[in-house]
Amino acid sequence: MRIAIVAPLVTPIREPQLGGAQSFVADLAAGLRARGHDVHVYAATGSEIPGVTVIDAGIDPATLTGSLYRAGAPADFDARPADAAFATVYAAVRETSYDLVHNHAFDAPAIRMAAALAVPIVHTLHLPPDQSVAAALQEVQRSGRRPTVAAVSTSQAIAWSARTRIDVVLPNGVPTARIHWSELPGSGLVFAGRLSPEKGTAEAIDIAKAAGERIDLYGDPYDPGYAEQCIYARREEPGVAVHPSVERTVLWEIMARAGVVLCPARWEEPFGLVAAEAQAAGTPVVAFRRGGLREVIVDGLTGVLVAPDDIAAAADAVTRAAGIARAACRRHAETRLDLEASLDAHEALYRRVTRSVGAPAGA
C-alpha cells in the first residue's frame, strides 16, 4: 500500500522529538515501511526518519510558532502561515498517487484542505478537544466524502465525541523490543517531556521535594516564559537537575535506571507515551488520574494514579510505586502498549477504508 503521512509542521520530525505525537509519527512510518508499505512522510524542513522517505515541503517550523498548541489558551493566533504551509504540503501530496493519506497535524487548515484530495483520508487527533479543529471536522464530515477520524485513547474519544464524530480508537504504541529494561530496582525520579504547564513539569519538582527524592527533568522549553520562571529558576535547588531533551534511546536507558517516572499531567492527557515508555523500561509510573493515563497505567500493578493536582498524594505514591515489580511493568508494555499492536490496528483500518472507497489510487 502506498501511504502519505502528513506530520505536524510546528517542529521537525527528528531526534530529540518535541513530543509524543512526533515520536509516534516517526515510529508509525518506520513500522509501516518495515512491513512492506511504501510510506512518504510530508514534514517540516529538517525532518529525518531513518529508513523512511521524508519529503521536505519547504516549511520552516519557526514560521508556525504562533500555532503551537497551548492548553487553555484562546486560539487567536494568525492562521495565515498555517494556511499557506498546508496548501504547500497538499500541493506536493497531489503530485504522487497514494492509496491513503493519514494526517497527524493538529490544525484546522490541514483538515479542511485534505478534504479536496481524491483518496481516503484518516485524521488522528493527538490533542484534547479544540474549537477550531472541531469546526473543521464538522465541516468536512458533512461533505460527500467524509474522512475517518481517530482518537488515540478511549478517554480522548469520549471527550471529543461531544464536538465531533470519532470513528475509531487507534492507541499509540512503543517499540518495546528496542527498549532495554532490568528487574533490578532503580533510584531517583525522572520527568520527561516538553517544559509546559499542561505536562506538570513544575509539579514534578514539587512531588520530588515532598517525597524527599532527587529528580532529573529532561525536556526543552515549549513555553519560554513558563520554563524560565517555573523550571530554570529552580535549577539551583538541592536535588533538582534540569537537562535538555535527549534522543529516545538515551532516555529509555535513563528511565530504566530510575526508581519512578513522574507524569503529573495537568490536562486530560490524550494518551501518555512517556508513561508507556517508562513501563517498557520496567519502571513504575506515578501520575495524576487524567485522560489516557488511566488506560496506559494499571493502578497498583504498573504504577500509582492519584487525584489530579494532589501533590501530597503523589509524593506518598512514590514510595508505594517503588515496590512495584518491574517485570509487571514490562509485561504490561509488551502485551498492551506495544507498537506492533498499534501497527496491526492501523493496517486493519487502512484496508477497511480503502476497500470502502473502491476507487483506484490517486490524489
Summary of the structure (lengths in Angstrom):
residues: 363
radius of gyration: 20.0
end to end distance: 14.0
largest distance: 63.0
contacts: 1292
relative contact order: 0.14
helix: 42%
strand: 16%
